[in-house]
């Protein structure tokens, strides 16, 4: 079977992690659309496995968590049983994200609905990756309450930051702009969270970076994901690149280096090498006793 060489693969991945759509990547690289999509899915699966193994026993101290909305196939209001039977999962999809406030590392994320089951899966996954007691801040979403208690018990300092919103004055802005935040309330929930560090600013800024760096998250365009598998793959590739290859402006290094997970800044070629090694291992003959 014909495969792109490592240089061509790296060229494609560079385009994708810089926020380009599959079609624009095709135009820039000359690689066929199906080949780009196939490479994305294969690399995404490898990145998921790598991140699952690498993000363990993390020495984080302050974690912020939030959810970011996107959709697959069509908006939720346009979902029909016929479309589900034809295309599979479609409609609203939420990416639950945690970030280390000190190193800006993304230790955990989960893609799913905005419901109790996904909330619990997300918080339990986060808890399994931490080495120490942490301070956790989330927004006021009540789904976090039971999820945090189930995953951490009382071995956490947990607080909620609840934003207070006012009305939007301009009628023309109502559809696309959120209401104006006119204040915040902090609520200690478990343990003894430090009031000076009850914040969701870093994770909200991370959400903005996601929207700028993944075409699938850009609002009011047709760059949205058509399949949830492709959506999940792009998120995995992005977070791997964000943690290991993208130099943070403030840190002057990558989050993975700052957190002690990596000892150097990765190149795109090293990400591609993850896939090459996985392919090499899968083609090795089994050794019999």
C-alpha positions as CSV (number, residue, x, y, z in Angstrom):
1,X,0.0,0.0,0.0
2,X,1.3,3.4,-0.9
3,X,2.0,5.8,2.0
4,X,3.1,9.4,2.2
5,X,6.7,9.7,3.2
6,X,7.6,11.3,6.6
7,X,8.3,14.8,5.0
8,X,4.9,14.9,3.3
9,X,3.1,13.7,6.4
10,X,4.8,16.4,8.4
11,X,3.8,19.0,5.9
12,X,0.1,17.9,6.2
13,X,0.2,17.9,10.0
14,X,1.8,21.4,10.1
15,X,-1.2,22.7,8.1
16,X,-3.7,21.0,10.4
17,X,-2.3,22.1,13.7
18,X,-2.1,25.7,12.5
19,X,-5.9,25.8,12.0
20,X,-6.3,24.9,8.4
21,X,-9.2,22.8,7.2
22,X,-8.8,19.6,5.3
23,X,-9.7,21.2,2.0
24,X,-7.2,24.1,2.5
25,X,-4.6,21.5,3.5
26,X,-5.2,19.7,0.2
27,X,-4.8,22.9,-1.8
28,X,-1.5,23.8,0.0
29,X,0.1,20.4,0.0
30,X,-1.4,18.8,-3.1
31,X,-2.2,15.6,-1.1
32,X,-5.5,14.0,-1.8
33,X,-8.4,14.8,0.5
34,X,-9.0,11.2,1.5
35,X,-5.3,10.8,2.2
36,X,-5.3,13.8,4.5
37,X,-8.4,12.5,6.3
38,X,-6.9,9.1,6.7
39,X,-3.6,10.4,8.0
40,X,-5.5,12.6,10.5
41,X,-7.5,9.6,11.9
42,X,-4.5,7.4,12.1
43,X,-2.3,10.0,13.8
44,X,-5.1,10.9,16.1
45,X,-5.4,7.4,17.4
46,X,-1.7,7.2,18.0
47,X,-1.7,10.6,19.8
48,X,-4.6,9.4,22.0
49,X,-2.6,6.4,23.1
50,X,0.6,8.4,23.6
51,X,-1.1,11.1,25.7
52,X,-2.9,8.5,27.8
53,X,0.4,6.9,28.7
54,X,2.4,10.2,29.1
55,X,-0.1,12.1,31.2
56,X,0.4,10.1,34.4
57,X,1.5,10.9,37.9
58,X,1.5,14.6,37.2
59,X,2.8,17.0,39.8
60,X,0.1,19.6,39.2
61,X,-1.1,21.9,42.0
62,X,-3.8,24.2,40.5
63,X,-6.2,22.9,37.9
64,X,-8.9,24.8,36.0
65,X,-11.6,23.0,34.0
66,X,-14.2,24.0,31.4
67,X,-16.3,22.8,28.5
68,X,-16.2,24.1,24.9
69,X,-19.0,23.6,22.4
70,X,-18.9,22.5,18.9
71,X,-21.0,20.3,16.6
72,X,-20.6,17.4,14.2
73,X,-22.6,17.0,11.0
74,X,-25.2,19.6,11.8
75,X,-26.5,21.8,14.6
76,X,-28.5,20.0,17.3
77,X,-31.8,21.6,16.1
78,X,-31.4,19.9,12.7
79,X,-30.6,16.4,14.0
80,X,-33.1,13.8,12.7
81,X,-33.3,10.0,13.2
82,X,-32.6,9.6,9.5
83,X,-29.4,11.6,9.7
84,X,-28.3,9.6,12.8
85,X,-28.9,6.3,11.0
86,X,-27.0,7.6,8.0
87,X,-24.1,9.4,9.5
88,X,-23.9,8.2,13.1
89,X,-23.3,10.7,16.0
90,X,-24.2,14.2,15.0
91,X,-25.3,17.4,16.7
92,X,-23.8,19.1,19.7
93,X,-20.5,17.8,20.9
94,X,-18.7,19.2,24.0
95,X,-15.0,19.0,24.7
96,X,-14.3,19.0,28.5
97,X,-10.8,20.3,29.1
98,X,-8.5,20.7,32.2
99,X,-5.4,22.9,32.3
100,X,-2.6,23.3,34.8
101,X,-2.6,26.9,35.8
102,X,1.2,26.9,36.4
103,X,2.6,25.0,33.4
104,X,-0.4,25.4,31.1
105,X,-0.3,21.6,30.5
106,X,-3.5,20.0,29.3
107,X,-3.5,16.7,31.3
108,X,-7.0,15.5,30.4
109,X,-9.8,16.0,28.0
110,X,-13.0,14.2,27.1
111,X,-15.3,14.5,24.2
112,X,-19.0,13.9,24.7
113,X,-22.3,15.4,25.7
114,X,-22.8,18.1,28.4
115,X,-24.4,15.6,30.8
116,X,-23.7,13.9,34.1
117,X,-22.1,10.8,32.5
118,X,-19.5,12.7,30.5
119,X,-18.8,15.0,33.5
120,X,-18.0,12.0,35.7
121,X,-15.9,10.4,33.0
122,X,-13.9,13.6,32.6
123,X,-13.3,14.3,36.3
124,X,-12.4,10.6,37.0
125,X,-9.9,10.7,34.1
126,X,-8.4,13.9,35.5
127,X,-8.1,12.4,39.0
128,X,-6.3,9.3,37.7
129,X,-3.5,11.4,36.2
130,X,-2.6,13.6,39.3
131,X,0.1,12.7,41.8
132,X,-0.9,15.2,44.5
133,X,-3.9,17.0,46.1
134,X,-4.8,19.9,43.9
135,X,-6.9,23.0,43.9
136,X,-9.6,22.7,41.2
137,X,-11.7,25.5,39.8
138,X,-14.7,25.1,37.5
139,X,-17.5,27.3,36.3
140,X,-20.9,27.0,38.0
141,X,-22.1,24.0,36.0
142,X,-23.8,21.8,38.6
143,X,-22.8,18.6,36.9
144,X,-19.3,19.1,38.4
145,X,-20.6,18.8,42.0
146,X,-21.3,15.0,42.1
147,X,-18.5,14.3,39.6
148,X,-15.8,15.9,41.7
149,X,-17.1,14.3,44.9
150,X,-17.2,10.8,43.2
151,X,-13.7,11.1,41.7
152,X,-11.8,12.9,44.5
153,X,-13.9,12.5,47.6
154,X,-12.6,15.1,50.1
155,X,-9.0,14.8,48.9
156,X,-9.2,18.1,46.9
157,X,-9.7,21.8,47.4
158,X,-12.5,22.6,45.0
159,X,-14.2,25.9,44.2
160,X,-16.7,27.2,41.6
161,X,-16.5,30.5,39.9
162,X,-20.0,31.6,39.0
163,X,-20.3,34.5,36.5
164,X,-23.2,36.9,36.6
165,X,-24.4,38.1,33.2
166,X,-26.4,41.1,32.1
167,X,-28.7,41.6,29.1
168,X,-27.4,42.4,25.7
169,X,-28.5,45.9,24.6
170,X,-28.2,45.7,20.9
171,X,-30.8,43.4,19.4
172,X,-28.6,42.7,16.3
173,X,-25.8,41.3,18.6
174,X,-28.0,38.9,20.5
175,X,-27.7,35.9,18.2
176,X,-23.9,35.8,18.0
177,X,-22.6,37.5,21.1
178,X,-22.8,36.2,24.7
179,X,-24.3,38.4,27.4
180,X,-22.0,40.8,29.1
181,X,-20.4,39.5,32.3
182,X,-21.1,42.0,35.1
183,X,-19.6,40.2,38.0
184,X,-18.4,36.9,39.5
185,X,-19.1,34.9,42.7
186,X,-16.7,32.4,44.2
187,X,-18.0,29.4,46.1
188,X,-15.8,27.1,48.1
189,X,-17.2,23.6,47.7
190,X,-14.7,21.1,49.1
191,X,-11.6,21.5,51.3
192,X,-9.9,24.9,51.6
193,X,-9.3,26.5,48.2
194,X,-7.1,29.5,48.2
195,X,-9.3,32.5,47.2
196,X,-6.4,34.1,45.3
197,X,-6.4,31.2,42.9
198,X,-10.1,30.6,42.3
199,X,-10.1,31.4,38.6
200,X,-11.0,30.0,35.2
201,X,-9.1,32.5,33.1
202,X,-6.4,30.2,31.8
203,X,-8.8,27.5,30.7
204,X,-11.1,30.1,29.0
205,X,-8.0,31.5,27.2
206,X,-7.1,27.9,26.2
207,X,-10.6,27.5,24.7
208,X,-9.9,30.6,22.6
209,X,-6.6,29.0,21.4
210,X,-8.5,25.9,20.5
211,X,-11.0,27.8,18.3
212,X,-8.1,29.6,16.6
213,X,-6.0,26.5,16.1
214,X,-8.7,24.0,14.9
215,X,-10.8,24.9,12.0
216,X,-13.5,22.5,13.2
217,X,-14.2,24.8,16.2
218,X,-14.4,28.1,14.2
219,X,-17.9,29.5,14.5
220,X,-20.1,30.5,11.5
221,X,-18.1,28.5,8.9
222,X,-18.6,25.2,7.1
223,X,-15.3,23.9,8.5
224,X,-17.1,21.8,11.2
225,X,-16.5,18.1,11.5
226,X,-18.6,15.8,9.4
227,X,-17.7,12.7,11.5
228,X,-17.2,12.5,15.2
229,X,-14.1,10.2,14.6
230,X,-12.4,12.9,12.6
231,X,-13.4,15.5,15.3
232,X,-11.8,13.4,18.1
233,X,-8.7,12.7,16.0
234,X,-8.1,16.4,15.4
235,X,-8.5,17.2,19.1
236,X,-6.0,14.5,20.0
237,X,-3.5,15.7,17.4
238,X,-4.0,19.3,18.6
239,X,-3.5,18.6,22.3
240,X,-0.4,16.5,21.6
241,X,1.1,19.4,19.6
242,X,0.0,22.0,22.1
243,X,1.6,20.1,25.0
244,X,4.8,18.9,23.4
245,X,5.5,21.1,20.3
246,X,4.0,24.5,20.6
247,X,6.2,27.0,22.6
248,X,4.0,28.9,25.0
249,X,4.6,32.7,24.7
250,X,4.8,33.3,28.4
251,X,6.7,30.1,29.4
252,X,9.2,30.3,26.5
253,X,8.9,26.6,26.3
254,X,6.2,23.9,25.9
255,X,3.8,23.0,28.7
256,X,5.2,19.4,28.7
257,X,8.8,20.7,29.3
258,X,7.5,23.1,32.0
259,X,5.7,20.2,33.7
260,X,8.7,17.8,33.5
261,X,6.8,15.5,31.1
262,X,9.3,16.1,28.3
263,X,12.9,17.1,28.2
264,X,12.8,19.1,24.9
265,X,10.5,20.9,22.5
266,X,9.1,18.5,19.9
267,X,9.0,19.1,16.2
268,X,6.1,18.0,13.9
269,X,8.5,15.4,12.6
270,X,8.6,13.8,16.1
271,X,4.8,13.6,16.2
272,X,4.8,11.9,12.8
273,X,7.4,9.5,14.1
274,X,4.9,8.3,16.7
275,X,2.7,7.1,13.8
276,X,5.7,5.6,11.9
277,X,6.7,3.6,15.0
278,X,3.2,2.4,15.5
279,X,3.0,1.2,11.9
280,X,6.4,-0.5,12.2
281,X,5.3,-2.4,15.4
282,X,2.1,-3.5,13.8
283,X,3.9,-5.0,10.8
284,X,6.4,-7.0,12.9
285,X,5.8,-10.8,12.8
286,X,4.5,-12.4,16.0
287,X,7.2,-14.3,17.9
288,X,6.1,-17.8,18.9
289,X,7.5,-19.8,21.8
